[in-house]
Amino acid sequence: MDNFEKYALALMVVFGALIIGGLMAVHIAWEHKAGFLYALGAAVVVWAAGFAVLFDKPRLYGLLLLIATSLITASVVVLVR
């Protein structure tokens, strides 16, 4: 396993499971369906970003992180409102 594979694995597990999983749990508890779906979309995008790192596609990785950031922002906005 080289450095790209280790980084991709860490990206998929830590970022996807802990941060976005916590956002999804809060939205389930407070019954915000839209916020949950934004957080779920962000989790899927970050999961795909791990593969972009694995296959050495830096532009795709940056684009996917930008999309994930906007979905997380939308999820937080739903939570705050």
Secondary structure, 3 states (H helix, E strand, C coil): CCHHHHHHHHHHHHHHHHHHHHHHHHHHHCCCHHHHHHHHHHHHHHHHHHHHHHCCCHHHHHHHHHHHHHHHHHHHHHHHC
